[in-house]
Amino acid sequence: MSPSIASTRFSFLDRSRTREGYDGPQALRDTVALAGTAEALGYHRFWVSEHHSVPGVAGSAPTVLAAAVAAATSTIRVGTGGVMLPNHQPFVVAEQFGVLASLFPGRIDMGLGRSVGFTDGIRRALGRDKEDADAFGGQIAELLGWLDGTQRTHPQVHARPAEGLRIPPYVLATGEGAAVAAAAGLPLVVGDLRGREKLIRAVEAYRSGFRPSAWGRSPYVIVAGTVAVAGTTEDARRLLVPEAWSMAYSRTHGSFPPLAPPGRIDALAMTEKERRLFENGLTGHLAGTEDEVEAGLEQLIKETGADEVLVTTSTYDREALVDSMRRLARIAGLD
């Protein structure tokens, strides 16, 4: 194992993807079970995500799901990747994380993103619009003010039991997220691995613009993306097939479907555009044998200086996913 990999933390984010033949409730139960696997393998964190009205994703309430994950585990850090702050009132988010951190002290991470609902209809249902994402920086400042007791906009109002608790915040770099994280002095979560040059530019801008704060004295970079490890290069590539097809389908039909088994996808008669998007979805990830992925990780860490790698792999075959996690843990020397 290389020194760069040995000094890097490895974590996992599960988006609670639904699968053909397995409904949303099963996807949520699978997420909780996978958290136990990640803990047993020695991963540093396990995060869950927020999506609304997406047929292929069951995780719509990340703080609720994080509570279930934390209750089913005992040592691994648990958090959100992330709560989409423009969808919520910062006061309520502070309260939710205060409850989580009170129930599971020292284990809760507060990952925050700036995305709003995927479509106009979803945004209307949430009571939001696209422009709300522009207020992300101010919302983070308000949220942190609720935690440390410095907010003055609402006199005599307190976020209980959150006020005074040390709940680590992380900023997901979507859109202007990297600049917001740097200005606020917060850790950065940035991806994906396919746009390597864009990723590196975001990390460099974050580091150069970072201003130390009470929440972070120096830059901290978490690089997120798909990592698939298997006994052969082809088997690793097969792990990527279900997600690649779901992405291609969503971009041609406007709906993100449940994950399908690779064999069924192989038999599909794709249009030229679908085929192009599908093949593109298979490229740029870290996928291969243990030796191949180890070499890829070394290069990624060298290029980005990542302090941590957050694995976001989704696939139809959960046993193959667990095997991939186990192989990656071996590469990283996790305990």
N, C-alpha and C positions, 0 to 999 in steps of 0.2 A: 504494500500500500504506500502511495506517495505521501510525502509530508503535507502537501496542500490538501489532499483529501482527508487525511487524518485530523487536520485542524479545522475542518469544516463541519458544521452541524447539518444533519439531515432530518427533514420533517415531511409530513404528508398532509395533503388536503383532499378531502373526498367531497365531490359535488352531489352526492346522492342521486346518481343517474339511474333512471328507470331503464328496465330491459324488457324486451319482448318476452311475454310470459310471466313477468314479475311486476307487480303493481307498485304504486308509490309507497304505501306502508311497508312493503318488503324492502324497498330501496333504503328507507330510513333505518330499518332494523339492520340491514347490511352495513350501513355506515357505522352504527354503534359497534357491531361485531368487528369491523375492520379496525376501529380504534384500539380494541383490545389486542389485535394482532400487531399493530404498530408499536404499542407499548411493550409487548413481549419481545419484539425485535430490537428495541432500544432507540427508536426514533425520538427526536427531541420534542416535537409538537404534533398535534393532530387538529386540523382546522376544518370547519364546515363553511358552506357558502350560502348566499342569498340570491334566489331567482324567483320571479313571480309569473304565474300563468304560462309556464313553459312545460309542454307535455313530456319532455324527456328529463326533467329535473324535479325531484320531490322536495328538495330543501328550500322551503320558502321562509322559514322562521329560524334563522341561525342561532339566536341566543337560546331558544327553546331546545333545539337539537344539541347545542353545546352542553346544556345542562344534563341531557340524557347521556351524552358521551362521558362527561366528567364523572357522573354517578356510576358508570359502568367500568371506570378505570381508577387507578389510584396514584400513579406517579407522573404520567406523561402530561405535558402542558396541553391545554385545550383552549381553542379560540375560534375566531371567525375570520374567514378569508373571502369576503368580509361582510360586515354590516354596511349596506349602502346608505351612507349618512343623509344624502339628499332626500331619501324616501321617508325620513323619520325626524321627529323633534329631538334635538340633542339632549334635552332634559330627560326624556323617556329612555333614550339609549343609556345615559349615565345610570339611571335607576336600575335598568336591566343588568348591566355589568356589575353594579354594586351588589345586587342579589347573588349573581354568579360568584363573584370574588369572595363574598361572605360565606357562601356554602362550601366553596372549594378554594380556600386561601392559598396563595402562592402558586396557583396553577393556571390562572385565566389570562389569556391574551385578548386584546381588543383590536382586531384588524378592521380597518375602515376603508371603504371605497367611495368614489364619487359618481358612480353610475346611477341613472334613474331607470324607470321602467323601459322595457324593450320596445314597446309600441305605444302609439298615442292612446289606445284604449286602456292599456295597463296603467299608463301615467295618470289618466283621468281617474281610474279606480283608486289609485294611491293618493289622489289629490295633489299631483305634482305635474310639472312640465319640464322640458329639456333645460330651460334656463336655470332651474334650481341647482343644477350641477355647478354653476358658476359661483355659488356661495359656499362651496366646499371648505375653503380655507377658513372662512369665518365660522362655519359650523364646528370645525375641529377646535378652534379657539374657545368657542362657547362650551363644547363638551368637556374639554380639559379644565375649564373654569368651574364647572360643576363638580369635578373630581377633587380639585385642590382648594375649593372654597373661595376662589378669587372672582367669580362672576358677580357683577354688580347691576346687570340689566334688570334683574328681578329681585329687588330687596326683600329680605326675610323669607325667601324661597330657597330650600335646600334639597339636593338630590340625596335622599336617604335610601339605603345605607351607604351610598357610594362616596359621599364627601369624606375626604381624608384617607381613602384607600389608595394604594399604589397599584393601579391596573395598567400594565404596559400597553401603550398604543402603537399601532403599526399602520402605515399608509400604503394602500395599493396604488401602484403607479398606472392609473388609467387616465389618459388625457393629461391634465396639468398636475397629476398626483405627485410626480417627482419633485417639482418645484415647491409644491405645498409642503411636502415632507422636509425638504431642505430648509425652508424658511422657518418651520415650526420646530426644527431640531428633533425630528422623529425618525425611527427606523423606516426603511423603504422596502417594499415588496414589489418586485418588478419582473415581468415576463412578457411574451413567451420566448422560448429558445429559438424559434424559427426565424425571428427577425433579429439576428445576432447584432448587426451593426446598430440598429435602433436601440436595442437593449443596452449596448455598451455606451452609446451617447447619453442615454437617460441616467445611467450610473455615474458617468463622468460629470454631468451637469449637477446631479445631486450632491456629489462629493465636493465639487467646487463651490456650490452655493450653500452648503450646510452651515447653519448657525447653532452653536451649542445651546442647549436649553436645560431646564430642570428635568426633562424627560429623556434627554440623550446628550452626553458630553462629546460624542464623536459619531461619525457616520456608521450606520450598520445596514448592510445590504443583504436581502434575501432574494435570491434568483429563483423564480418559479417556472416550472415547465414539465412536459411529459418525459418520463424516463421509463423505458421498458427493457427489462433484462430477461433473457431466456437461454436455453441450452444451445440454440442456433440463431443465426441472424434472421433467418426466415421466420422462426417461431416468434421472435421479438417483434418483427414487422406485423405478424398476424394480430398481435395485441393492439396495434394501432388502427386496424381496419374498421372496427365498429364506430369509433369516434370520428374517424375521417369521413365515413359515409354520412353520419348524422350531420356533420358540418356542411358537407356538400349538398345534402338534401335541404337543409335549412336555407341555404343561400339561393336555391332554385325554386323552393316551394313556400318559403316564408314561415315554416314551422319546424321546430327542432324536435325530432322524433326520439323515441326510446332507442336504446342500443340494440342492434340486431346481431345475431351470430355471424361470424365471418363467412361460413359456408353459404348462407343465404345471400349475403352481399356478393359473393363471387358469381352467383348465378343471375344477378340482375343485368338487365339490358339498359345500360346507362346512356343518356344523351351525351353528345360531345362535351357540352359544358359541365355536366355532372361528372363525367370521367376526368376532365381537367382539374376540377376542384377536388375531387376525391384523391387523385394522385398527388396533388399539391399538399393535401392534408396528411399524407404519409411521410413527407420530407421534413428535414430540419430538426427532428426530435433526437434525443439521445436514446437510441434503440439498438440492441445487438447482444452479443455474448458478454460475459463479465469482463473479459479483456478489452473488448471494443468500447463498452460503456465506461470502464475505468479510464481509458485514454481520452474519451470525450469529456469526462468530468474534469480531468486534469487541465485540458484546454479551456473549458468553460471557466474554471476557477482562476486560471491564469489571466484570461481576457477580462474578467469582470472584477476580480478580487473579492468574490462573494464570501460573505461570512457564513452563509447558510444556503442550502438548496431545499426548496419546497417542491416536492413531487406532486404533480396534479393529474397523474395518469388515471384514465377511465377506460374500461373495456368490458365486454360482455361476460367473459369467463372469469369469475371471481377467484377460482382456484389458481388460474394462471396469473392473476394479478397478485395474489398472495405470494406465489412463487417468485414473481419479479421483485416484490418488496424484500423477500428473504435474500435473494441474490444481491440486491443493492446493499442491504445491511451488511452482507459479507464483504463486499467491495469497500464499504466505508469503515469497516472494523467496529460496528456498533456492538454495544454490550447488551 
